[in-house]
C-alpha cells in the first residue's frame, strides 16, 4: 500500500526523479501556486485541508515519476489527449509541453477545478477545458485515460465490478447496461482518434476496457509490465502500446 508523505519530505524524494532540475523546479512552483483550500472543497465533502496536506507532496512526486516515463516513451512535437485531467496530471502535462514541445488537450468536467488549474498555469502553453473529451478534435498519438472508466461517482455499477465490490443481491444490471453503453461510446470516441502506433496511459483496473476495444477493432497491443502508484485515487497506472509492432 502506498505510504503517503507530507510536504516536508517532498524535496528529498524529488531528487530521485530523472527529470531536468529546472523542470522539476518549475513543477514544484506550479504546485505551490494552486489554491488548496478551494481544491479541498472540490475533492472532499469534509477534511479537504488535511487531504491536501497529506497528498500534495506525493501527488507531485509520484506524478513526476510517471512524467519521466512518458518523457522516455513519447516523441517530441506530438499531440496528447487527457481525459479527466486534474491536479495529479500537472507533472505529465508540463513535461510534455515544456520538455517535449508537444501539444496537449486536457479535459475536466469540474468547472471550479478547471478555473483553479488554469489560474495556476497562466504562463504555461496549456489550457484545461471544462467540457467533455468527446468534443476533442483531430488526431493524437497519446491518450491519457486514468481512473475514468471506473469512476464510482459517475459509474457506480461499473466501478463495483472493476473493484470486485459487486454483489448479486444488490447489483443493478440495468443501470450497468446504461453505464456500459456510455463508457463504450466514450472509449470508442477517444481511441478512434489515436494514431497508430500510439500510446494509451490508463489504470490497471481499466485494462480490460482498452484491450476489448483493441480485440474488437483488430488493433495489436502490448501492455507494459511496469506500473506506477498514484497519490489521489490510488489506482496503479500502466501503459499500453497500440498498433503495428506492439
Phi, psi and omega in degrees: 000141183296129176266109181289146180239144180282173183301328184294337183262003186296314189300317182293323180287330180295331183295342182271357180271132186274057172247160180298141182307317181295322180294318177299320179296318180293323177296315178299323180295316180298319178297327180288341182271351184287147179272088185291324174302318179290321178296324179300322179291331180283318186274338186224143173290327175205158180076024182296325180296315178293324179304311183282336173297321179284323192255349181301310180295307178299325178300318179291312183295308183291328176297322180288333174295316177294319180299321179296324178292318177298321180304325182276346187239000177246140176285158176287156175060031173265199184217131183239142174252123178250115181263119180073039183280137179220212181303317185297336183271356183303314179301319180294316180296322180289321177296317181297315184280315187277325185260321184260356180056042180260160175264136181232146175232096178268131181244141181206125185278354180269105184303318182296318180292321178301317179298315180297316182295314181293328176296318180288333185257024184308320185269008182256154180278051177210146180223124176285140181253127180270051180222174180285139180297345176300338182275356180299138182245153175089196185245152181224148175257001176212132176236126177258118181217084187246124178057038177257313185285351178235026180294117184292336180285318182273325186227071187298322182286318177296322178295318180300321177292317183300321185260008177072027181260354183289139177234144182302330185287334186237350184295130181262096184295323180294317178297321179297320179301318178295316178298319181299318178297317179297316182292319179295324177294314178299313182297315181294320179299318182284310184292334177292343178270358182278126173286148181246132001289150179211174184237137174241128173256127184210182176264159181302321182294338182265358181307314182302326177297316183291313184292326177296317177301316181298317180295320179293327182267355182070032181261121177297150179210157176218128181266123176293130183286342181282133177235161183230134177287157176235159189262338186262295181282323180097351178289129176294141182264142177223174184232137180235123176269130181245143174112187182303145178064022178286000000 
